[in-house]
Amino acid sequence: MLLAEIFHKIYPVFLAGLVFGAGLPILYAVAVRLVSGTATETADGTVKVEVHPLARVAAYAIFVLLALAILTGILWIAKDFLYAYTGFNLFGVAN
């Protein structure tokens, strides 16, 4: 019973750590890979890089998602500060 209660309290923290600790950097790596395109060497020895337009759009969408996640995290950490100095209760949970 005690072990089940401990697991019930720990697994949400574990999942959040997994998503934010590993998930966001993985998304960043995927976006960088998408925007890097494919390189081909031409007959004269120059390298030509081509990025598919849908890959570029997907990469930029992931970058925007990551920026929003970072901004939300900063605002969540600063919610009490913002409430104390501005009176703006951003997430509705400030003390």
Secondary structure as UniProt FT lines:
FT   HELIX           2..18
FT   HELIX           19..23
FT   HELIX           24..36
FT   STRAND          38..41
FT   TURN            43..44
FT   STRAND          47..50
FT   HELIX           53..77
FT   HELIX           79..86
//
